[in-house]
Amino acid sequence: MTIYLIAIDRLPALSLGCYGCWQHATPNLDAQATRSLACDNFIVWAESVHLAAGSEVHQFEITAEHAAEFSGDSDDSWVEEVAEAGLDPVELLNEFLLNPAGLDAWDPASPLALRLSLHEYLVEGIDRAFGELRDELQDQLRPGDVVVVYGRTGELSVDRSLSSGEQRLVHPETQHLPLMIELVGTQESHGRLHEPLGVGDLQDLLNSMSEDSNALAQWKQRVGERQQLILKQDGICMIRTTEWLCVVGDDEEFEPQLFHLPEDPWGLLNVAPQYPHIVLELCVCLAADDGPASL
């Protein structure tokens, strides 16, 4: 068995059609989801995903630079305007990804329009780059091989309730990233997995797969029996269920944060004041958790 890891940089799950985006800008990634186990709740908290490669693991990455390369035939007018101004689309993309509020300096008249155009440019370019890479790998794949497509990190989370010029980063940052697991030549990996997953779960799966051909089925059963995902880091704890995301801290000054995911999948509206009983229930689960942190 050979494992192929394809890491996609700066792409949140909800930008893909297979995760609910209505723009249909990712036909290649959407097609990958149909032949994979698509995980609906792969959560990364405060850091990006870095997976070690073994002797039978081949790693690839798709970055903003690849997105710019494969979006070169875009007919968006802003691309021509950027070129005429002597600016670099990749530099703009990186500014957008690393400092969303900083785009005001590029286009103070319409920063939101520029941000939306850049996002579309990034997503479509990444999808095209992925499609070409997947086609290149096709002749190498053998039955029983594994193709794992995952988001290494998403866009930085900003408080969208504020005006563009006042937006600030949200901390602690939780990111919902794409994760698709394809077991080549079988139907075993087709479908959806709704249970919350962390980076440790993905690493556990990869380690198991390198030793056991039945690891995927066993892993699905194991995570399916778990009703929640708990992450701990630097005195702050997060508990995630399929319905709720709750963040609490050891410091009494840290106000609990609660997000109702079916209505707020980006985790932007803190509803802790409206649902104190839910916060209490989840805090009881946190207090009862004696297992290791799942970072």
C-alpha positions as a printed Julia matrix, in Angstrom:
295×3 Matrix{Float64}:
   0.0    0.0     0.0
   1.22   3.48   -0.9
  -0.26   6.59    0.7
  -0.43   9.84   -1.28
  -0.92  12.96    0.87
  -2.1   16.08   -0.95
  -2.03  19.15    1.3
  -4.01  22.21    0.25
  -2.92  25.48    1.8
  -5.33  28.22    2.93
  -8.57  26.6     1.82
 -11.51  26.38    4.28
 -13.9   23.49    3.73
 -16.93  25.69    3.12
 -15.33  27.1    -0.05
 -15.84  23.72   -1.77
 -19.04  22.63   -3.46
 -18.89  19.24   -1.75
 -19.05  21.04    1.61
 -21.99  23.24    0.69
 -20.61  26.16   -1.33
 -23.19  27.12   -3.95
 -20.73  28.7    -6.43
 -19.64  25.36   -7.96
 -16.07  26.64   -8.3
 -14.37  23.33   -7.38
 -15.41  20.59   -9.83
 -12.16  18.62   -9.42
 -12.25  18.55   -5.63
 -15.98  17.82   -5.71
 -15.3   14.82   -7.96
 -12.64  13.65   -5.49
 -15.21  13.77   -2.7
 -17.51  11.39   -4.61
 -14.84   8.66   -4.62
 -13.7    9.34   -1.05
 -14.78   9.28    2.55
 -15.45  13.01    2.9
 -15.13  14.12    6.52
 -17.56  16.9     7.39
 -15.99  18.08   10.64
 -12.18  18.05   10.37
 -11.13  20.71   12.88
  -7.72  22.35   13.23
  -7.2   24.66   16.16
  -4.56  27.39   16.43
  -2.0   25.67   14.21
  -1.65  24.17   10.76
  -1.44  20.47    9.9
   2.03  18.96    9.48
   2.22  15.22    8.83
   5.45  13.24    8.73
   6.12  11.2     5.6
   7.1    7.54    5.88
   8.8    5.22    3.41
   5.53   4.5     1.59
   4.09   7.99    1.89
   4.39  10.55   -0.9
   3.54  14.16   -0.06
   2.38  16.95   -2.35
   1.24  20.48   -1.61
  -0.88  23.06   -3.41
  -0.19  26.65   -2.38
  -1.26  30.19   -3.28
   1.53  30.24   -5.85
   0.0   27.23   -7.59
  -3.41  28.91   -7.44
  -2.04  32.0    -9.18
  -0.36  29.87  -11.84
  -3.52  27.93  -12.64
  -5.75  31.0   -12.51
  -3.7   32.71  -15.19
  -6.49  32.45  -17.76
  -9.02  34.15  -15.5
 -11.08  36.86  -17.22
 -11.73  38.85  -14.03
 -11.19  42.54  -14.69
  -9.38  43.03  -11.4
  -6.58  40.7   -12.59
  -5.91  43.01  -15.54
  -6.08  46.05  -13.29
  -3.59  44.5   -10.88
  -1.22  43.73  -13.75
  -1.55  47.22  -15.21
  -0.73  48.68  -11.81
   2.47  46.63  -11.74
   1.3   44.52   -8.8
   1.73  40.79   -8.29
  -1.42  38.65   -7.84
   0.53  36.22   -5.63
   1.59  39.08   -3.38
  -2.02  40.2    -3.15
  -3.14  36.64   -2.4
  -0.63  36.3     0.4
  -1.66  39.66    1.82
  -5.27  38.5     1.73
  -4.44  35.19    3.41
  -2.12  36.51    6.12
  -3.72  39.88    6.86
  -7.31  40.21    5.57
  -7.77  43.74    6.93
  -4.57  44.83    5.18
  -6.31  44.72    1.8
  -7.74  48.16    2.55
  -4.33  49.55    1.63
  -4.55  47.96   -1.79
  -8.06  49.12   -2.62
  -9.57  51.39    0.04
 -12.53  52.2    -2.22
 -13.87  48.63   -2.42
 -11.92  46.26   -0.15
 -14.83  43.81    0.12
 -15.11  43.44   -3.67
 -11.37  42.89   -3.92
 -11.45  40.33   -1.11
 -14.26  38.36   -2.79
 -12.45  38.42   -6.13
  -9.23  37.22   -4.54
 -11.06  34.43   -2.74
 -12.67  33.24   -5.98
  -9.32  33.48   -7.76
  -7.65  31.42   -5.03
 -10.33  28.71   -4.85
 -10.61  28.2    -8.62
  -6.84  28.14   -9.05
  -6.38  25.57   -6.28
  -9.07  23.37   -7.79
  -7.43  23.44  -11.22
  -4.01  22.71   -9.72
  -5.48  19.77   -7.82
  -7.19  18.42  -10.94
  -3.92  18.4   -12.88
  -2.02  16.75  -10.02
  -4.7   14.06   -9.6
  -4.54  13.31  -13.34
  -0.76  12.98  -13.15
  -1.04  10.51  -10.28
  -3.72   8.38  -11.93
  -1.31   6.06  -13.76
   0.68   5.45  -10.56
  -2.28   4.44   -8.4
  -2.9    0.77   -7.7
  -5.85  -0.94   -5.96
  -5.45  -0.57   -2.22
  -3.45   2.65   -2.42
  -4.71   5.59   -0.38
  -5.14   9.19   -1.52
  -5.68  11.66    1.31
  -6.61  15.23    0.4
  -6.63  17.6     3.35
  -6.51  21.27    4.19
  -3.28  22.18    5.93
  -4.68  25.48    7.09
  -7.6   27.77    6.21
  -7.92  31.51    5.91
  -7.3   33.49    9.06
 -10.54  34.01   10.96
 -11.67  37.62   11.23
 -14.57  39.2    13.06
 -16.9   39.86   10.13
 -19.38  41.71   12.34
 -17.05  44.74   12.18
 -16.52  47.07    9.25
 -13.7   46.16    6.9
 -11.26  48.69    8.29
 -11.89  47.59   11.89
 -11.82  43.83   11.43
  -9.55  41.96   13.8
  -8.41  38.36   14.03
 -10.46  35.95   16.11
  -8.52  34.1    18.82
  -8.39  31.29   19.56
  -8.78  30.37   15.92
 -10.68  27.24   14.93
 -10.64  26.11   11.34
 -12.96  23.73    9.51
 -10.83  22.18    6.76
 -11.5   19.68    3.96
 -10.49  16.05    4.49
 -11.11  13.32    1.89
  -9.81   9.76    2.16
  -9.86   7.62   -0.98
  -9.08   3.91   -0.89
  -8.31   3.27   -4.55
 -10.27   0.53   -6.3
 -12.85  -0.09   -3.55
 -16.21   1.22   -2.42
 -15.16   1.13    1.23
 -14.1    4.76    1.33
 -17.2    6.21   -0.36
 -19.56   8.33    1.76
 -19.53  10.96    4.49
 -18.24  10.98    8.04
 -20.03  13.5    10.28
 -18.2   12.99   13.59
 -15.75  15.73   14.65
 -12.1   14.91   13.92
  -8.78  16.46   14.93
  -5.27  16.32   13.52
  -4.43  13.47   15.9
  -7.23  11.38   14.42
  -5.82  11.8    10.92
  -2.31  10.88   12.09
  -3.73   7.82   13.86
  -5.45   6.7    10.66
  -2.3    7.1     8.56
  -0.22   5.16   11.06
  -2.8    2.37   11.18
  -3.17   2.17    7.4
   0.53   1.57    6.9
   0.19  -1.59    9.02
  -3.35  -2.88    8.45
  -5.39  -3.03    5.24
  -8.63  -2.97    7.28
  -7.62   0.12    9.25
 -10.13   2.47    7.62
 -13.2    0.49    8.68
 -11.89   0.1    12.21
 -11.02   3.8    12.41
 -14.5    4.81   11.22
 -16.07   2.67   13.91
 -13.74   4.08   16.58
 -14.39   7.74   15.81
 -18.09   7.02   15.26
 -18.45   5.86   18.83
 -17.03   9.15   20.08
 -19.64  11.87   20.44
 -17.3   14.84   20.76
 -13.84  16.17   20.08
 -11.91  17.91   22.86
  -8.81  20.01   22.16
  -6.64  21.67   24.81
  -3.87  24.2    24.41
  -2.3   26.94   26.56
  -5.03  27.04   29.19
  -7.87  27.1    26.67
 -10.16  24.17   25.92
 -12.45  23.55   22.97
 -15.2   20.98   22.77
 -16.83  20.26   19.43
 -19.92  18.18   18.7
 -21.79  17.92   15.42
 -24.06  20.74   16.65
 -22.01  22.93   18.98
 -18.55  24.47   19.28
 -17.65  25.73   22.76
 -14.4   27.42   23.81
 -13.6   28.08   27.48
 -10.49  29.17   29.34
  -8.83  28.61   32.71
  -8.67  32.37   33.19
 -11.86  33.68   34.82
 -11.68  36.75   32.57
 -12.01  34.57   29.47
 -15.68  34.66   28.52
 -17.03  31.33   27.16
 -17.72  31.25   23.46
 -20.48  29.09   21.98
 -21.4   28.66   18.31
 -24.38  26.8    16.87
 -22.81  25.13   13.85
 -25.88  24.22   11.76
 -26.8   27.92   11.6
 -23.27  29.34   11.92
 -20.78  26.95   10.26
 -18.03  29.61   10.19
 -18.29  30.11   13.97
 -18.84  33.86   13.83
 -21.73  34.52   16.24
 -21.12  33.83   19.93
 -24.45  32.65   21.4
 -23.15  31.71   24.87
 -25.31  34.38   26.58
 -28.44  32.92   24.94
 -27.63  29.27   25.8
 -25.94  29.18   29.23
 -27.33  25.68   29.9
 -25.55  24.35   26.8
 -22.28  25.94   27.93
 -22.73  24.31   31.34
 -23.42  20.87   29.83
 -20.34  21.05   27.61
 -18.17  22.32   30.48
 -19.22  19.25   32.48
 -18.0   17.09   29.59
 -14.7   18.98   29.59
 -14.27  18.48   33.32
 -14.92  14.76   32.95
 -12.36  14.36   30.16
  -9.18  12.74   31.43
  -7.79  11.7    28.09
  -4.91  13.28   26.2
  -5.41  16.44   24.2
  -6.28  15.67   20.57
  -4.2   18.3    18.82
